Amino acid sequence: MIGGAFLLLVLGYVKYYTVDKETAMAHLGLIGCCLTIISYGAPLASMFHVIRSKSTESMSFLLSSANFVVGLEWTMYGYLLRDYNVEVPNMIGTFLSAIQVSLFLKYPSRAVRPKLGRVSTM
């Protein structure tokens, strides 16, 4: 719901308040860059919990590693296109994802072990 309202505001701004197409494209590129960086950095919200508990149980390894690989691919693609709106935010995202993956190396997830109890015999 909030995302839809944000999208309508951005599209209304571009349609009715920008002077020319180049300005609109620059503003949309900046908004896209900011949202990309925020989405890459979102899993780092649990970083302080991970460091405090010394366990990455609250983080998803698949999400962090996929973010790293995809960010690296988009960074290379942006470099080939010479498009800074693609290259720069994904480069930052790759760096943030590398931090997330390094947390898994430093603080491995603790395996949940079942409690062994005494078996009663009757």
Chimera marker file (.cmm) of the C-alpha trace (Angstrom):
<marker_set name="trace">
<marker id="1" x="0.000" y="0.000" z="0.000" r="1" g="1" b="0" radius="0.5"/>
<marker id="2" x="2.751" y="2.430" z="0.972" r="1" g="1" b="0" radius="0.5"/>
<marker id="3" x="4.809" y="1.349" z="-2.041" r="1" g="1" b="0" radius="0.5"/>
<marker id="4" x="1.898" y="2.064" z="-4.367" r="1" g="1" b="0" radius="0.5"/>
<marker id="5" x="1.377" y="5.517" z="-2.884" r="1" g="1" b="0" radius="0.5"/>
<marker id="6" x="5.105" y="6.243" z="-3.236" r="1" g="1" b="0" radius="0.5"/>
<marker id="7" x="5.020" y="5.087" z="-6.850" r="1" g="1" b="0" radius="0.5"/>
<marker id="8" x="2.051" y="7.340" z="-7.620" r="1" g="1" b="0" radius="0.5"/>
<marker id="9" x="3.811" y="10.320" z="-6.036" r="1" g="1" b="0" radius="0.5"/>
<marker id="10" x="6.973" y="9.713" z="-8.059" r="1" g="1" b="0" radius="0.5"/>
<marker id="11" x="5.081" y="9.228" z="-11.307" r="1" g="1" b="0" radius="0.5"/>
<marker id="12" x="2.957" y="12.332" z="-10.653" r="1" g="1" b="0" radius="0.5"/>
<marker id="13" x="6.103" y="14.341" z="-9.968" r="1" g="1" b="0" radius="0.5"/>
<marker id="14" x="7.752" y="13.151" z="-13.182" r="1" g="1" b="0" radius="0.5"/>
<marker id="15" x="4.648" y="13.717" z="-15.304" r="1" g="1" b="0" radius="0.5"/>
<marker id="16" x="3.534" y="17.124" z="-14.009" r="1" g="1" b="0" radius="0.5"/>
<marker id="17" x="6.488" y="18.860" z="-12.345" r="1" g="1" b="0" radius="0.5"/>
<marker id="18" x="9.627" y="18.075" z="-14.322" r="1" g="1" b="0" radius="0.5"/>
<marker id="19" x="10.596" y="20.456" z="-17.062" r="1" g="1" b="0" radius="0.5"/>
<marker id="20" x="12.108" y="18.057" z="-19.596" r="1" g="1" b="0" radius="0.5"/>
<marker id="21" x="12.759" y="14.383" z="-20.216" r="1" g="1" b="0" radius="0.5"/>
<marker id="22" x="16.439" y="14.503" z="-19.189" r="1" g="1" b="0" radius="0.5"/>
<marker id="23" x="15.599" y="15.998" z="-15.780" r="1" g="1" b="0" radius="0.5"/>
<marker id="24" x="12.888" y="13.383" z="-15.264" r="1" g="1" b="0" radius="0.5"/>
<marker id="25" x="15.300" y="10.577" z="-16.170" r="1" g="1" b="0" radius="0.5"/>
<marker id="26" x="17.968" y="11.953" z="-13.824" r="1" g="1" b="0" radius="0.5"/>
<marker id="27" x="15.492" y="12.184" z="-10.927" r="1" g="1" b="0" radius="0.5"/>
<marker id="28" x="14.119" y="8.693" z="-11.584" r="1" g="1" b="0" radius="0.5"/>
<marker id="29" x="17.675" y="7.356" z="-11.752" r="1" g="1" b="0" radius="0.5"/>
<marker id="30" x="18.525" y="8.940" z="-8.396" r="1" g="1" b="0" radius="0.5"/>
<marker id="31" x="15.380" y="7.527" z="-6.783" r="1" g="1" b="0" radius="0.5"/>
<marker id="32" x="16.157" y="4.102" z="-8.243" r="1" g="1" b="0" radius="0.5"/>
<marker id="33" x="19.736" y="4.281" z="-6.923" r="1" g="1" b="0" radius="0.5"/>
<marker id="34" x="18.555" y="5.135" z="-3.415" r="1" g="1" b="0" radius="0.5"/>
<marker id="35" x="15.954" y="2.370" z="-3.349" r="1" g="1" b="0" radius="0.5"/>
<marker id="36" x="18.473" y="-0.173" z="-4.646" r="1" g="1" b="0" radius="0.5"/>
<marker id="37" x="20.980" y="0.662" z="-1.918" r="1" g="1" b="0" radius="0.5"/>
<marker id="38" x="18.261" y="0.496" z="0.745" r="1" g="1" b="0" radius="0.5"/>
<marker id="39" x="17.127" y="-2.930" z="-0.452" r="1" g="1" b="0" radius="0.5"/>
<marker id="40" x="20.684" y="-4.292" z="-0.408" r="1" g="1" b="0" radius="0.5"/>
<marker id="41" x="21.325" y="-2.903" z="3.073" r="1" g="1" b="0" radius="0.5"/>
<marker id="42" x="18.045" y="-4.027" z="4.646" r="1" g="1" b="0" radius="0.5"/>
<marker id="43" x="19.370" y="-7.386" z="5.923" r="1" g="1" b="0" radius="0.5"/>
<marker id="44" x="22.100" y="-5.491" z="7.781" r="1" g="1" b="0" radius="0.5"/>
<marker id="45" x="19.420" y="-4.274" z="10.197" r="1" g="1" b="0" radius="0.5"/>
<marker id="46" x="20.018" y="-7.471" z="12.175" r="1" g="1" b="0" radius="0.5"/>
<marker id="47" x="23.816" y="-7.025" z="12.149" r="1" g="1" b="0" radius="0.5"/>
<marker id="48" x="23.998" y="-5.710" z="15.723" r="1" g="1" b="0" radius="0.5"/>
<marker id="49" x="21.942" y="-8.673" z="16.947" r="1" g="1" b="0" radius="0.5"/>
<marker id="50" x="24.272" y="-11.048" z="15.097" r="1" g="1" b="0" radius="0.5"/>
<marker id="51" x="27.367" y="-9.467" z="16.639" r="1" g="1" b="0" radius="0.5"/>
<marker id="52" x="25.818" y="-9.405" z="20.125" r="1" g="1" b="0" radius="0.5"/>
<marker id="53" x="24.645" y="-13.026" z="19.995" r="1" g="1" b="0" radius="0.5"/>
<marker id="54" x="27.654" y="-14.200" z="17.945" r="1" g="1" b="0" radius="0.5"/>
<marker id="55" x="25.300" y="-16.225" z="15.747" r="1" g="1" b="0" radius="0.5"/>
<marker id="56" x="23.783" y="-15.662" z="12.319" r="1" g="1" b="0" radius="0.5"/>
<marker id="57" x="20.585" y="-17.577" z="13.101" r="1" g="1" b="0" radius="0.5"/>
<marker id="58" x="18.535" y="-14.437" z="12.434" r="1" g="1" b="0" radius="0.5"/>
<marker id="59" x="19.942" y="-13.969" z="8.904" r="1" g="1" b="0" radius="0.5"/>
<marker id="60" x="19.369" y="-15.884" z="5.674" r="1" g="1" b="0" radius="0.5"/>
<marker id="61" x="22.561" y="-17.152" z="4.050" r="1" g="1" b="0" radius="0.5"/>
<marker id="62" x="20.800" y="-17.749" z="0.720" r="1" g="1" b="0" radius="0.5"/>
<marker id="63" x="19.504" y="-14.170" z="0.592" r="1" g="1" b="0" radius="0.5"/>
<marker id="64" x="22.886" y="-12.693" z="1.495" r="1" g="1" b="0" radius="0.5"/>
<marker id="65" x="24.836" y="-14.809" z="-0.991" r="1" g="1" b="0" radius="0.5"/>
<marker id="66" x="22.263" y="-14.236" z="-3.760" r="1" g="1" b="0" radius="0.5"/>
<marker id="67" x="22.413" y="-10.471" z="-3.123" r="1" g="1" b="0" radius="0.5"/>
<marker id="68" x="26.199" y="-10.636" z="-3.453" r="1" g="1" b="0" radius="0.5"/>
<marker id="69" x="26.171" y="-12.582" z="-6.741" r="1" g="1" b="0" radius="0.5"/>
<marker id="70" x="23.361" y="-10.553" z="-8.322" r="1" g="1" b="0" radius="0.5"/>
<marker id="71" x="24.916" y="-7.265" z="-7.209" r="1" g="1" b="0" radius="0.5"/>
<marker id="72" x="28.220" y="-8.275" z="-8.749" r="1" g="1" b="0" radius="0.5"/>
<marker id="73" x="26.520" y="-9.183" z="-12.024" r="1" g="1" b="0" radius="0.5"/>
<marker id="74" x="24.624" y="-5.866" z="-12.191" r="1" g="1" b="0" radius="0.5"/>
<marker id="75" x="27.812" y="-3.974" z="-11.344" r="1" g="1" b="0" radius="0.5"/>
<marker id="76" x="29.616" y="-5.584" z="-14.265" r="1" g="1" b="0" radius="0.5"/>
<marker id="77" x="26.638" y="-4.946" z="-16.558" r="1" g="1" b="0" radius="0.5"/>
<marker id="78" x="26.529" y="-1.277" z="-15.511" r="1" g="1" b="0" radius="0.5"/>
<marker id="79" x="30.262" y="-1.020" z="-16.157" r="1" g="1" b="0" radius="0.5"/>
<marker id="80" x="29.852" y="-2.462" z="-19.663" r="1" g="1" b="0" radius="0.5"/>
<marker id="81" x="27.035" y="0.000" z="-20.397" r="1" g="1" b="0" radius="0.5"/>
<marker id="82" x="28.906" y="2.888" z="-18.731" r="1" g="1" b="0" radius="0.5"/>
<marker id="83" x="25.659" y="3.598" z="-16.866" r="1" g="1" b="0" radius="0.5"/>
<marker id="84" x="26.394" y="4.982" z="-13.419" r="1" g="1" b="0" radius="0.5"/>
<marker id="85" x="22.748" y="4.613" z="-12.361" r="1" g="1" b="0" radius="0.5"/>
<marker id="86" x="23.200" y="0.850" z="-12.683" r="1" g="1" b="0" radius="0.5"/>
<marker id="87" x="26.859" y="0.508" z="-11.735" r="1" g="1" b="0" radius="0.5"/>
<marker id="88" x="27.236" y="2.608" z="-8.575" r="1" g="1" b="0" radius="0.5"/>
<marker id="89" x="24.275" y="1.428" z="-6.449" r="1" g="1" b="0" radius="0.5"/>
<marker id="90" x="24.978" y="-2.201" z="-7.303" r="1" g="1" b="0" radius="0.5"/>
<marker id="91" x="28.658" y="-1.733" z="-6.442" r="1" g="1" b="0" radius="0.5"/>
<marker id="92" x="27.601" y="-0.405" z="-3.044" r="1" g="1" b="0" radius="0.5"/>
<marker id="93" x="25.101" y="-3.277" z="-2.774" r="1" g="1" b="0" radius="0.5"/>
<marker id="94" x="27.833" y="-5.809" z="-3.530" r="1" g="1" b="0" radius="0.5"/>
<marker id="95" x="29.947" y="-4.301" z="-0.761" r="1" g="1" b="0" radius="0.5"/>
<marker id="96" x="27.027" y="-4.430" z="1.702" r="1" g="1" b="0" radius="0.5"/>
<marker id="97" x="26.302" y="-8.030" z="0.694" r="1" g="1" b="0" radius="0.5"/>
<marker id="98" x="29.957" y="-8.939" z="1.196" r="1" g="1" b="0" radius="0.5"/>
<marker id="99" x="29.658" y="-7.620" z="4.756" r="1" g="1" b="0" radius="0.5"/>
<marker id="100" x="26.599" y="-9.830" z="5.263" r="1" g="1" b="0" radius="0.5"/>
<marker id="101" x="28.376" y="-12.927" z="3.913" r="1" g="1" b="0" radius="0.5"/>
<marker id="102" x="31.435" y="-12.188" z="6.065" r="1" g="1" b="0" radius="0.5"/>
<marker id="103" x="29.181" y="-12.271" z="9.130" r="1" g="1" b="0" radius="0.5"/>
<marker id="104" x="28.383" y="-15.895" z="8.273" r="1" g="1" b="0" radius="0.5"/>
<marker id="105" x="32.106" y="-16.674" z="8.157" r="1" g="1" b="0" radius="0.5"/>
<marker id="106" x="32.836" y="-14.966" z="11.471" r="1" g="1" b="0" radius="0.5"/>
<marker id="107" x="29.688" y="-15.980" z="13.382" r="1" g="1" b="0" radius="0.5"/>
<marker id="108" x="28.397" y="-19.324" z="12.116" r="1" g="1" b="0" radius="0.5"/>
<marker id="109" x="24.823" y="-20.279" z="12.859" r="1" g="1" b="0" radius="0.5"/>
<marker id="110" x="24.448" y="-22.515" z="15.894" r="1" g="1" b="0" radius="0.5"/>
<marker id="111" x="22.754" y="-25.783" z="15.145" r="1" g="1" b="0" radius="0.5"/>
<marker id="112" x="19.707" y="-26.520" z="17.249" r="1" g="1" b="0" radius="0.5"/>
<marker id="113" x="20.340" y="-29.812" z="18.999" r="1" g="1" b="0" radius="0.5"/>
<marker id="114" x="17.549" y="-31.835" z="20.497" r="1" g="1" b="0" radius="0.5"/>
<marker id="115" x="17.782" y="-32.343" z="24.226" r="1" g="1" b="0" radius="0.5"/>
<marker id="116" x="18.688" y="-35.862" z="25.131" r="1" g="1" b="0" radius="0.5"/>
<marker id="117" x="16.649" y="-37.095" z="28.017" r="1" g="1" b="0" radius="0.5"/>
<marker id="118" x="16.373" y="-40.280" z="29.913" r="1" g="1" b="0" radius="0.5"/>
<marker id="119" x="14.110" y="-42.811" z="28.306" r="1" g="1" b="0" radius="0.5"/>
<marker id="120" x="11.825" y="-44.465" z="30.783" r="1" g="1" b="0" radius="0.5"/>
<marker id="121" x="11.236" y="-48.161" z="30.478" r="1" g="1" b="0" radius="0.5"/>
<marker id="122" x="8.141" y="-49.803" z="31.790" r="1" g="1" b="0" radius="0.5"/>
<link id1="1" id2="2" r="1" g="1" b="0" radius="0.2"/>
<link id1="2" id2="3" r="1" g="1" b="0" radius="0.2"/>
<link id1="3" id2="4" r="1" g="1" b="0" radius="0.2"/>
<link id1="4" id2="5" r="1" g="1" b="0" radius="0.2"/>
<link id1="5" id2="6" r="1" g="1" b="0" radius="0.2"/>
<link id1="6" id2="7" r="1" g="1" b="0" radius="0.2"/>
<link id1="7" id2="8" r="1" g="1" b="0" radius="0.2"/>
<link id1="8" id2="9" r="1" g="1" b="0" radius="0.2"/>
<link id1="9" id2="10" r="1" g="1" b="0" radius="0.2"/>
<link id1="10" id2="11" r="1" g="1" b="0" radius="0.2"/>
<link id1="11" id2="12" r="1" g="1" b="0" radius="0.2"/>
<link id1="12" id2="13" r="1" g="1" b="0" radius="0.2"/>
<link id1="13" id2="14" r="1" g="1" b="0" radius="0.2"/>
<link id1="14" id2="15" r="1" g="1" b="0" radius="0.2"/>
<link id1="15" id2="16" r="1" g="1" b="0" radius="0.2"/>
<link id1="16" id2="17" r="1" g="1" b="0" radius="0.2"/>
<link id1="17" id2="18" r="1" g="1" b="0" radius="0.2"/>
<link id1="18" id2="19" r="1" g="1" b="0" radius="0.2"/>
<link id1="19" id2="20" r="1" g="1" b="0" radius="0.2"/>
<link id1="20" id2="21" r="1" g="1" b="0" radius="0.2"/>
<link id1="21" id2="22" r="1" g="1" b="0" radius="0.2"/>
<link id1="22" id2="23" r="1" g="1" b="0" radius="0.2"/>
<link id1="23" id2="24" r="1" g="1" b="0" radius="0.2"/>
<link id1="24" id2="25" r="1" g="1" b="0" radius="0.2"/>
<link id1="25" id2="26" r="1" g="1" b="0" radius="0.2"/>
<link id1="26" id2="27" r="1" g="1" b="0" radius="0.2"/>
<link id1="27" id2="28" r="1" g="1" b="0" radius="0.2"/>
<link id1="28" id2="29" r="1" g="1" b="0" radius="0.2"/>
<link id1="29" id2="30" r="1" g="1" b="0" radius="0.2"/>
<link id1="30" id2="31" r="1" g="1" b="0" radius="0.2"/>
<link id1="31" id2="32" r="1" g="1" b="0" radius="0.2"/>
<link id1="32" id2="33" r="1" g="1" b="0" radius="0.2"/>
<link id1="33" id2="34" r="1" g="1" b="0" radius="0.2"/>
<link id1="34" id2="35" r="1" g="1" b="0" radius="0.2"/>
<link id1="35" id2="36" r="1" g="1" b="0" radius="0.2"/>
<link id1="36" id2="37" r="1" g="1" b="0" radius="0.2"/>
<link id1="37" id2="38" r="1" g="1" b="0" radius="0.2"/>
<link id1="38" id2="39" r="1" g="1" b="0" radius="0.2"/>
<link id1="39" id2="40" r="1" g="1" b="0" radius="0.2"/>
<link id1="40" id2="41" r="1" g="1" b="0" radius="0.2"/>
<link id1="41" id2="42" r="1" g="1" b="0" radius="0.2"/>
<link id1="42" id2="43" r="1" g="1" b="0" radius="0.2"/>
<link id1="43" id2="44" r="1" g="1" b="0" radius="0.2"/>
<link id1="44" id2="45" r="1" g="1" b="0" radius="0.2"/>
<link id1="45" id2="46" r="1" g="1" b="0" radius="0.2"/>
<link id1="46" id2="47" r="1" g="1" b="0" radius="0.2"/>
<link id1="47" id2="48" r="1" g="1" b="0" radius="0.2"/>
<link id1="48" id2="49" r="1" g="1" b="0" radius="0.2"/>
<link id1="49" id2="50" r="1" g="1" b="0" radius="0.2"/>
<link id1="50" id2="51" r="1" g="1" b="0" radius="0.2"/>
<link id1="51" id2="52" r="1" g="1" b="0" radius="0.2"/>
<link id1="52" id2="53" r="1" g="1" b="0" radius="0.2"/>
<link id1="53" id2="54" r="1" g="1" b="0" radius="0.2"/>
<link id1="54" id2="55" r="1" g="1" b="0" radius="0.2"/>
<link id1="55" id2="56" r="1" g="1" b="0" radius="0.2"/>
<link id1="56" id2="57" r="1" g="1" b="0" radius="0.2"/>
<link id1="57" id2="58" r="1" g="1" b="0" radius="0.2"/>
<link id1="58" id2="59" r="1" g="1" b="0" radius="0.2"/>
<link id1="59" id2="60" r="1" g="1" b="0" radius="0.2"/>
<link id1="60" id2="61" r="1" g="1" b="0" radius="0.2"/>
<link id1="61" id2="62" r="1" g="1" b="0" radius="0.2"/>
<link id1="62" id2="63" r="1" g="1" b="0" radius="0.2"/>
<link id1="63" id2="64" r="1" g="1" b="0" radius="0.2"/>
<link id1="64" id2="65" r="1" g="1" b="0" radius="0.2"/>
<link id1="65" id2="66" r="1" g="1" b="0" radius="0.2"/>
<link id1="66" id2="67" r="1" g="1" b="0" radius="0.2"/>
<link id1="67" id2="68" r="1" g="1" b="0" radius="0.2"/>
<link id1="68" id2="69" r="1" g="1" b="0" radius="0.2"/>
<link id1="69" id2="70" r="1" g="1" b="0" radius="0.2"/>
<link id1="70" id2="71" r="1" g="1" b="0" radius="0.2"/>
<link id1="71" id2="72" r="1" g="1" b="0" radius="0.2"/>
<link id1="72" id2="73" r="1" g="1" b="0" radius="0.2"/>
<link id1="73" id2="74" r="1" g="1" b="0" radius="0.2"/>
<link id1="74" id2="75" r="1" g="1" b="0" radius="0.2"/>
<link id1="75" id2="76" r="1" g="1" b="0" radius="0.2"/>
<link id1="76" id2="77" r="1" g="1" b="0" radius="0.2"/>
<link id1="77" id2="78" r="1" g="1" b="0" radius="0.2"/>
<link id1="78" id2="79" r="1" g="1" b="0" radius="0.2"/>
<link id1="79" id2="80" r="1" g="1" b="0" radius="0.2"/>
<link id1="80" id2="81" r="1" g="1" b="0" radius="0.2"/>
<link id1="81" id2="82" r="1" g="1" b="0" radius="0.2"/>
<link id1="82" id2="83" r="1" g="1" b="0" radius="0.2"/>
<link id1="83" id2="84" r="1" g="1" b="0" radius="0.2"/>
<link id1="84" id2="85" r="1" g="1" b="0" radius="0.2"/>
<link id1="85" id2="86" r="1" g="1" b="0" radius="0.2"/>
<link id1="86" id2="87" r="1" g="1" b="0" radius="0.2"/>
<link id1="87" id2="88" r="1" g="1" b="0" radius="0.2"/>
<link id1="88" id2="89" r="1" g="1" b="0" radius="0.2"/>
<link id1="89" id2="90" r="1" g="1" b="0" radius="0.2"/>
<link id1="90" id2="91" r="1" g="1" b="0" radius="0.2"/>
<link id1="91" id2="92" r="1" g="1" b="0" radius="0.2"/>
<link id1="92" id2="93" r="1" g="1" b="0" radius="0.2"/>
<link id1="93" id2="94" r="1" g="1" b="0" radius="0.2"/>
<link id1="94" id2="95" r="1" g="1" b="0" radius="0.2"/>
<link id1="95" id2="96" r="1" g="1" b="0" radius="0.2"/>
<link id1="96" id2="97" r="1" g="1" b="0" radius="0.2"/>
<link id1="97" id2="98" r="1" g="1" b="0" radius="0.2"/>
<link id1="98" id2="99" r="1" g="1" b="0" radius="0.2"/>
<link id1="99" id2="100" r="1" g="1" b="0" radius="0.2"/>
<link id1="100" id2="101" r="1" g="1" b="0" radius="0.2"/>
<link id1="101" id2="102" r="1" g="1" b="0" radius="0.2"/>
<link id1="102" id2="103" r="1" g="1" b="0" radius="0.2"/>
<link id1="103" id2="104" r="1" g="1" b="0" radius="0.2"/>
<link id1="104" id2="105" r="1" g="1" b="0" radius="0.2"/>
<link id1="105" id2="106" r="1" g="1" b="0" radius="0.2"/>
<link id1="106" id2="107" r="1" g="1" b="0" radius="0.2"/>
<link id1="107" id2="108" r="1" g="1" b="0" radius="0.2"/>
<link id1="108" id2="109" r="1" g="1" b="0" radius="0.2"/>
<link id1="109" id2="110" r="1" g="1" b="0" radius="0.2"/>
<link id1="110" id2="111" r="1" g="1" b="0" radius="0.2"/>
<link id1="111" id2="112" r="1" g="1" b="0" radius="0.2"/>
<link id1="112" id2="113" r="1" g="1" b="0" radius="0.2"/>
<link id1="113" id2="114" r="1" g="1" b="0" radius="0.2"/>
<link id1="114" id2="115" r="1" g="1" b="0" radius="0.2"/>
<link id1="115" id2="116" r="1" g="1" b="0" radius="0.2"/>
<link id1="116" id2="117" r="1" g="1" b="0" radius="0.2"/>
<link id1="117" id2="118" r="1" g="1" b="0" radius="0.2"/>
<link id1="118" id2="119" r="1" g="1" b="0" radius="0.2"/>
<link id1="119" id2="120" r="1" g="1" b="0" radius="0.2"/>
<link id1="120" id2="121" r="1" g="1" b="0" radius="0.2"/>
<link id1="121" id2="122" r="1" g="1" b="0" radius="0.2"/>
</marker_set>
